[in-house]
Every structure is written in structure tokens, then in C-alpha cells.
């Protein structure tokens, strides 16, 4: 892990070791609520093929993204990043925008999952000059968080995390991934997870989707009980020229549950929409 200063604190991030491309394209992965940079496929975070032999990604993964520099950051207050967790998506988007500037990334495809998708969408709506495109995985222009979840995170933290994990994954997903997801949320702590879900509850860009001017990829799935497929589809339909992909037999963690398929879609999108 590396650290880079933004404002009065450092952000932790990893880099897959791929040299900058002549076209300036790179991928920046932004995690969801209560997660860290470790909640992305190991095969995306490292171009070392040995990582793919550890059983943490499907053997069918073909390294579709190996030719792109990939940066994976932990949001403020998450993982090994400094600062404190924030309670609005706008504030997180400011932090990610500062990260892009600090690394002087020329053309970034910002790939966000769930809350991370909301952050990516915000950067696009605000026309951040380093954002060349966005990929929204398990995201929507409005994130619905019930009062029961917010109350549970404040007053019944661990059982509420258990319920969130239960509803986030497809039933056939291996227990290893679910337990890792649960443990990272618990390790993040009550304040961080609560602030993240509060930020999600306040997020709504449904009336600003016509302001997105960069290419957009939207990936959703039929068994996502956190962000329904129809919500993601409606968002894609409202973004001019957006590419929509619907996955079958998949839950909310599309990039973990169907790593190879999502990598295929990202690679195809980069080629078709960003000239990679």
C-alpha cells in the first residue's frame, strides 16, 4: 500500500504495477459503504498471475484489465487512510477528485461500487476534468436506506451488519467472501459504517443525469437486493449513451461474484467508448 496526501491527511491506495499508457488511460476503483480497497478482486489489484492461483478469483479470469494502470484507494477514515469518515457523497467525491489531481491522472475511468458508484456519478455530474468515463457497479442515481438500517447501525451494530451481508450476496456465493465482507465492516467500526449509510441515504442525483457528458457503463444484477436491477436500468436509460449490462444469478457484489464477466464488460467498454 502507498500513501498520498490530500488536504490535511493521507489516503491509502494500491497500484497494480502497470506503467502509464500512451493514451493516459487508467482505472480508479472506489469501494462501497463500510468497505476498503481490499473489497475489489485481487486479480484487478495486482497484475501478478500468482494471485490468481490462490482461489480468490475464478480460474476463468483472463486478465482482461492487465494492460491498464489500476489504482485502488481507501476513502477517508477507511482502511489505512487518514482523516475521518464523511456523511455525504459530495464530500467523498471531493476526496476522490483530490486523489485524481494528486496522482495527476490524465484520463481516469472511475469504477465505483454501490456508494462508490454514487461517488463516480457525482464526479461525472460535476465534470471533473480528469474523469474520462464512469463505470457504475451495483449503483443507482438514488440510494434507498431505510430508517431501520440507520437505527440498527447505531443501536444494534453487529446484528445489523449480519443482515446487510445476508442481503448483499447471491445465495450460492461462497462463505469465504461473505465472511470477509462482514469482518471488514465490523473492523471499520460503527461510526464509519453509519456515516457511509447516512451519506447514501442523502444521495439523489436522479434529476441531474442529463448532465453526465462522459461515457458511462452501468452493471446491475437480477438478485441484487440492495440496489434493484430496475433502479440501475432506469438510471442508465436517463444517461445519454450509457451502456447497460444486466447479470443473472448475481447479488450486490457483482465485481466479486462474477469477476471475469465484469472485467470483460469493463474491457469492452474501454475499447468501444474510450478508444483503448
C-alpha positions in Angstrom: 0.0 0.0 0.0 1.1 3.6 -0.7 0.0 6.9 0.8 -0.6 10.2 -0.8 -1.5 13.5 0.9 -4.8 15.3 0.1 -5.5 18.3 2.3 -4.6 17.5 5.9 -4.5 13.7 5.7 -3.2 10.8 3.7 -5.2 8.4 1.5 -4.0 4.8 1.3 -4.1 3.2 -2.2 -2.6 0.3 -4.2 -1.4 0.2 -7.8 -1.2 -2.9 -9.9 2.3 -2.1 -11.2 1.3 -1.4 -14.8 3.2 1.6 -16.4 1.3 4.6 -17.6 -0.2 4.2 -21.1 0.5 6.5 -24.0 -3.3 7.3 -24.2 -3.2 8.3 -20.5 -6.0 5.9 -19.5 -6.1 4.4 -16.1 -8.8 2.9 -13.8 -9.5 4.2 -10.3 -11.6 1.8 -8.2 -13.8 3.3 -5.4 -15.3 1.0 -2.8 -18.7 1.0 -1.2 -20.0 1.7 2.3 -18.1 0.1 5.1 -15.5 -1.4 2.7 -11.9 -0.7 1.9 -9.6 -1.1 -1.1 -9.4 -4.8 -0.3 -13.0 -5.2 -1.4 -12.0 -5.5 -5.0 -10.8 -8.6 -6.9 -7.2 -9.4 -6.1 -6.6 -10.1 -9.8 -7.5 -6.5 -10.6 -5.4 -5.1 -7.8 -2.3 -6.9 -8.9 -1.0 -8.0 -12.4 1.0 -10.8 -10.7 -0.6 -14.0 -12.0 0.3 -15.8 -8.8 -2.5 -14.0 -7.0 -5.0 -15.8 -9.3 -3.8 -19.2 -8.2 -4.9 -18.6 -4.6 -8.5 -19.3 -5.1 -9.6 -15.8 -4.5 -10.7 -15.2 -8.1 -12.1 -17.6 -10.7 -9.6 -19.5 -12.7 -11.5 -18.4 -15.8 -10.4 -14.8 -15.2 -8.4 -13.9 -18.3 -6.6 -10.8 -17.2 -8.7 -8.5 -19.4 -7.6 -5.4 -17.5 -3.9 -6.3 -17.2 -2.8 -3.6 -19.7 -4.3 -0.8 -17.7 -2.8 1.0 -14.7 -5.3 0.4 -11.9 -5.4 2.5 -8.7 -7.5 1.3 -5.7 -8.0 3.7 -2.9 -9.4 3.6 0.6 -11.8 6.5 1.3 -11.0 8.9 4.2 -11.4 7.1 7.5 -11.4 3.7 5.9 -8.7 1.0 5.9 -5.3 2.6 6.3 -6.4 6.1 5.1 -6.2 9.0 7.4 -9.0 11.5 8.1 -12.4 10.6 9.3 -15.4 9.0 7.5 -17.8 11.5 5.9 -21.5 11.7 5.8 -22.2 13.0 2.3 -21.4 11.5 -1.1 -20.4 15.0 -2.2 -17.6 15.2 0.4 -16.3 11.7 -0.6 -16.4 12.8 -4.3 -14.3 15.9 -3.3 -11.7 13.5 -1.7 -11.6 11.2 -4.8 -11.3 14.2 -7.1 -8.3 15.4 -5.0 -6.8 11.9 -5.3 -7.0 12.1 -9.1 -5.4 15.5 -9.0 -2.6 14.4 -6.6 -1.7 11.5 -8.8 -2.0 13.7 -11.9 -4.0 11.0 -13.7 -4.8 12.2 -17.2 -7.8 10.1 -18.2 -9.4 8.1 -15.4 -12.2 5.6 -15.8 -13.7 5.9 -12.3 -15.1 2.5 -11.4 -17.4 2.7 -8.3 -19.3 0.0 -6.4 -22.6 1.0 -4.6 -21.7 4.1 -2.6 -18.5 4.2 -4.8 -20.8 4.3 -7.9 -22.6 7.3 -6.3 -19.2 9.0 -5.9 -18.3 8.3 -9.5 -21.6 9.6 -10.7 -21.1 12.8 -8.7 -17.7 13.4 -10.2 -19.2 13.0 -13.7 -22.1 15.4 -12.9 -19.6 17.9 -11.6 -17.5 17.5 -14.7 -14.2 16.7 -13.0 -11.6 17.3 -15.8 -9.7 14.1 -15.1 -12.7 11.8 -15.4 -12.8 10.3 -18.9 -15.6 7.9 -18.1 -17.5 6.2 -15.3 -18.4 2.6 -14.5 -21.3 2.2 -12.0 -21.5 -1.3 -10.4 -24.5 -2.0 -8.2 -25.4 1.7 -8.3 -28.3 4.0 -8.8 -28.9 7.7 -9.0 -30.8 7.4 -5.7 -29.7 5.1 -2.9 -32.6 4.0 -0.6 -31.5 3.4 3.0 -34.3 2.6 5.5 -34.6 4.2 8.9 -34.4 0.7 10.3 -30.9 0.2 8.9 -29.7 3.6 10.2 -31.2 2.9 13.6 -29.8 -0.6 13.6 -26.3 0.6 12.8 -26.5 3.0 15.7 -28.1 0.7 18.3 -27.6 -2.9 17.1 -24.4 -2.7 15.1 -23.2 -6.3 14.7 -26.7 -7.9 14.0 -27.4 -5.2 11.5 -24.1 -5.9 9.7 -25.1 -9.5 9.6 -28.4 -8.6 7.9 -26.7 -6.3 5.4 -24.2 -9.0 4.5 -27.0 -11.6 4.2 -29.0 -9.4 1.8 -25.9 -8.3 -0.2 -24.8 -11.6 -1.7 -26.3 -14.2 -4.0 -27.2 -17.3 -2.1 -24.7 -19.5 -3.9 -21.7 -17.3 -3.3 -19.0 -18.9 -1.1 -19.0 -18.3 2.6 -15.4 -17.0 2.4 -16.4 -13.8 0.6 -19.3 -13.1 2.8 -17.3 -13.6 6.0 -14.5 -11.3 4.7 -17.1 -8.7 3.8 -18.6 -9.0 7.3 -15.3 -8.8 9.1 -14.2 -5.7 7.2 -17.4 -3.9 8.0 -17.0 -4.8 11.7 -13.4 -3.7 11.6 -14.4 -0.4 10.0 -16.4 0.3 13.1 -19.8 1.7 13.9 -19.1 5.4 13.2 -17.6 4.7 9.8 -20.4 2.4 8.6 -23.1 4.6 10.0 -21.7 7.7 8.3 -21.4 5.8 5.0 -25.0 4.6 5.0 -26.1 8.1 6.1 -24.3 9.5 3.1 -26.1 7.0 0.9 -29.5 7.9 2.4 -28.9 11.6 1.5 -27.8 10.9 -2.1 -30.1 11.6 -5.0 -28.9 12.7 -8.5 -32.0 11.5 -10.3 -32.8 14.9 -11.7 -29.2 15.6 -12.9 -28.5 12.6 -15.0 -28.7 14.6 -18.2 -25.6 16.5 -17.0 -23.4 13.4 -17.5 -21.2 14.1 -20.5 -18.7 11.2 -20.3 -19.2 7.6 -21.4 -21.0 5.6 -18.7 -21.2 1.8 -18.1 -23.9 0.5 -15.7 -23.6 -3.0 -14.3 -26.5 -4.5 -12.3 -27.8 -7.9 -11.4 -31.1 -9.8 -11.0 -30.6 -10.8 -7.4 -29.2 -7.5 -6.0 -31.4 -6.8 -3.0 -29.6 -3.7 -2.0 -29.9 -1.8 -5.4 -32.5 -3.4 -7.6 -31.7 -4.0 -11.2 -34.6 -1.9 -12.4 -33.3 1.1 -10.5 -29.9 0.8 -12.2 -31.6 0.3 -15.6 -33.7 3.4 -15.2 -30.5 5.4 -14.4 -28.8 4.0 -17.5 -31.7 4.9 -19.6 -31.6 8.5 -18.4 -27.8 8.9 -19.1 -27.2 9.8 -22.7 -25.5 6.9 -24.5 -24.9 4.8 -21.4 -24.2 1.1 -21.7 -26.3 -1.2 -19.5 -25.3 -4.7 -18.5 -27.6 -7.0 -16.5 -26.1 -10.0 -14.8 -28.0 -13.2 -13.9 -27.7 -15.2 -10.7 -25.7 -12.5 -9.0 -26.1 -10.3 -6.0 -24.9 -6.9 -5.0 -21.1 -7.6 -5.2 -21.1 -8.1 -9.0 -17.3 -7.5 -9.3 -16.6 -10.3 -6.8 -19.3 -12.7 -7.7 -18.7 -12.5 -11.4 -15.2 -11.1 -11.6 -14.4 -12.3 -15.1 -17.7 -11.2 -16.7 -17.4 -7.7 -15.2 -13.8 -7.5 -16.3 -14.9 -8.4 -19.8 -17.5 -5.7 -19.7 -15.1 -3.1 -18.5 -12.5 -4.1 -21.2 -15.1 -3.9 -23.9 -16.4 -0.6 -22.7 -12.8 0.9 -22.6 -12.3 -0.2 -26.1 -15.6 0.9 -27.5 -16.1 4.1 -25.7 -12.7 5.3 -24.7 -10.6 4.1 -27.6 -8.4 1.8 -25.5 
